[in-house]
């Protein structure tokens, strides 16, 4: 979580203004959501089948490719 907070601080934004993109629920989505960030799960690589254990671990969006990421970001930035 410190890395996410440091990134927000470096960008001079608050955590709730950030959108985190990651490929792991446990290391990316959960900490981002705990900080109030929106989160996009990029379903790729060896963790692509990782499933949330509770509704609190659900990402705001899930994507499978760069085109999907672009669309998800545009949707969340509205």
BALOBA-1460 file (C-alpha; in Angstrom, 3 decimals):
// residues 78
<rec num="1" residu="x" x="0.000" y="0.000" z="0.000"/>
<rec num="2" residu="x" x="2.887" y="2.349" z="0.647"/>
<rec num="3" residu="x" x="3.824" y="2.193" z="-3.027"/>
<rec num="4" residu="x" x="0.326" y="3.284" z="-4.064"/>
<rec num="5" residu="x" x="0.322" y="6.126" z="-1.525"/>
<rec num="6" residu="x" x="3.772" y="7.224" z="-2.655"/>
<rec num="7" residu="x" x="2.643" y="7.246" z="-6.295"/>
<rec num="8" residu="x" x="-0.376" y="9.410" z="-5.438"/>
<rec num="9" residu="x" x="1.807" y="11.758" z="-3.400"/>
<rec num="10" residu="x" x="4.340" y="12.041" z="-6.218"/>
<rec num="11" residu="x" x="1.537" y="12.888" z="-8.646"/>
<rec num="12" residu="x" x="0.113" y="15.324" z="-6.084"/>
<rec num="13" residu="x" x="-3.329" y="13.701" z="-6.106"/>
<rec num="14" residu="x" x="-5.445" y="12.031" z="-3.463"/>
<rec num="15" residu="x" x="-5.841" y="8.260" z="-3.503"/>
<rec num="16" residu="x" x="-9.545" y="8.473" z="-4.370"/>
<rec num="17" residu="x" x="-8.578" y="10.366" z="-7.541"/>
<rec num="18" residu="x" x="-6.439" y="7.462" z="-8.795"/>
<rec num="19" residu="x" x="-7.203" y="4.471" z="-10.974"/>
<rec num="20" residu="x" x="-4.890" y="1.526" z="-10.354"/>
<rec num="21" residu="x" x="-4.369" y="-1.062" z="-13.097"/>
<rec num="22" residu="x" x="-2.992" y="-4.421" z="-12.024"/>
<rec num="23" residu="x" x="-3.040" y="-8.105" z="-12.817"/>
<rec num="24" residu="x" x="-3.425" y="-9.500" z="-9.288"/>
<rec num="25" residu="x" x="-6.352" y="-9.236" z="-6.947"/>
<rec num="26" residu="x" x="-4.320" y="-9.796" z="-3.783"/>
<rec num="27" residu="x" x="-1.376" y="-7.477" z="-4.509"/>
<rec num="28" residu="x" x="-3.042" y="-4.839" z="-6.676"/>
<rec num="29" residu="x" x="-6.829" y="-4.659" z="-6.434"/>
<rec num="30" residu="x" x="-7.277" y="-5.180" z="-2.677"/>
<rec num="31" residu="x" x="-4.744" y="-2.581" z="-1.494"/>
<rec num="32" residu="x" x="-5.942" y="-0.031" z="-4.051"/>
<rec num="33" residu="x" x="-9.571" y="-0.468" z="-3.015"/>
<rec num="34" residu="x" x="-8.633" y="-0.204" z="0.678"/>
<rec num="35" residu="x" x="-7.088" y="3.195" z="-0.089"/>
<rec num="36" residu="x" x="-10.193" y="4.360" z="-1.927"/>
<rec num="37" residu="x" x="-8.732" y="4.027" z="-5.419"/>
<rec num="38" residu="x" x="-10.722" y="2.669" z="-8.303"/>
<rec num="39" residu="x" x="-9.149" y="-0.476" z="-9.725"/>
<rec num="40" residu="x" x="-8.987" y="-2.237" z="-13.073"/>
<rec num="41" residu="x" x="-8.024" y="-5.903" z="-13.151"/>
<rec num="42" residu="x" x="-6.010" y="-6.748" z="-16.270"/>
<rec num="43" residu="x" x="-6.731" y="-10.450" z="-16.804"/>
<rec num="44" residu="x" x="-3.426" y="-11.652" z="-18.203"/>
<rec num="45" residu="x" x="-0.484" y="-13.836" z="-17.319"/>
<rec num="46" residu="x" x="-0.345" y="-16.537" z="-14.709"/>
<rec num="47" residu="x" x="-2.820" y="-14.774" z="-12.367"/>
<rec num="48" residu="x" x="-5.571" y="-14.329" z="-14.977"/>
<rec num="49" residu="x" x="-7.819" y="-16.921" z="-13.282"/>
<rec num="50" residu="x" x="-7.453" y="-15.506" z="-9.771"/>
<rec num="51" residu="x" x="-10.915" y="-14.977" z="-8.282"/>
<rec num="52" residu="x" x="-12.081" y="-12.509" z="-5.648"/>
<rec num="53" residu="x" x="-12.904" y="-14.119" z="-2.306"/>
<rec num="54" residu="x" x="-15.458" y="-11.474" z="-1.306"/>
<rec num="55" residu="x" x="-17.399" y="-8.643" z="-2.949"/>
<rec num="56" residu="x" x="-14.877" y="-6.224" z="-1.388"/>
<rec num="57" residu="x" x="-12.161" y="-7.635" z="-3.656"/>
<rec num="58" residu="x" x="-14.090" y="-6.980" z="-6.862"/>
<rec num="59" residu="x" x="-12.364" y="-4.598" z="-9.272"/>
<rec num="60" residu="x" x="-14.297" y="-1.704" z="-10.771"/>
<rec num="61" residu="x" x="-13.598" y="-3.122" z="-14.228"/>
<rec num="62" residu="x" x="-11.949" y="-6.234" z="-15.715"/>
<rec num="63" residu="x" x="-10.118" y="-6.163" z="-19.035"/>
<rec num="64" residu="x" x="-8.366" y="-8.701" z="-21.232"/>
<rec num="65" residu="x" x="-6.437" y="-6.511" z="-23.671"/>
<rec num="66" residu="x" x="-5.217" y="-2.959" z="-24.286"/>
<rec num="67" residu="x" x="-8.361" y="-2.008" z="-26.221"/>
<rec num="68" residu="x" x="-10.438" y="-3.085" z="-23.230"/>
<rec num="69" residu="x" x="-8.179" y="-1.104" z="-20.914"/>
<rec num="70" residu="x" x="-8.660" y="2.015" z="-23.014"/>
<rec num="71" residu="x" x="-12.441" y="1.620" z="-22.859"/>
<rec num="72" residu="x" x="-12.414" y="0.922" z="-19.101"/>
<rec num="73" residu="x" x="-10.306" y="4.009" z="-18.418"/>
<rec num="74" residu="x" x="-12.566" y="6.193" z="-20.553"/>
<rec num="75" residu="x" x="-15.607" y="4.843" z="-18.705"/>
<rec num="76" residu="x" x="-14.135" y="5.440" z="-15.250"/>
<rec num="77" residu="x" x="-12.927" y="8.933" z="-16.148"/>
<rec num="78" residu="x" x="-16.413" y="10.169" z="-17.083"/>
